[in-house]
């Protein structure tokens, strides 16, 4: 870290009162963390990354779906799991997939849900999809 840069302190962050400013800070921190981890360890699955669920997951009805990883309120990222907010097309695909009703591990999205949240997916079953079209 350079001598002229300042590390934000807890007091600095607590002084922010606008939720949009906090979201922007979180987005910037997550992007920078992902870049640093990518440089050091290859591709990192951290909150804020676009991912695709791999085919090695059960239940199979969630394989190939895409979405954005989300920060967890319970901190289960430390246990190799992360939440994924599906994009609209994956939410619709999951809604139409009859296999969803054959498992208790996931629930079908409601008709009025545009983006469905899958919780505690294993990070080993996720692939980065930042550049998918």
Buried (B, 14 or more C-beta within 10 A) or exposed (E): EEEEEEEEEEEEEEEEEEEEEEEEBBEEBBEEBBEEBBEEEEBBBBBBBBBBBBEEBEBBBBBEBBBBBBEBEEEBBEEEBBBBBBBEEBBBBBBEBEBBEEEEEBEBBEEEBEEBEBEBBBBEBBEBBEEEE
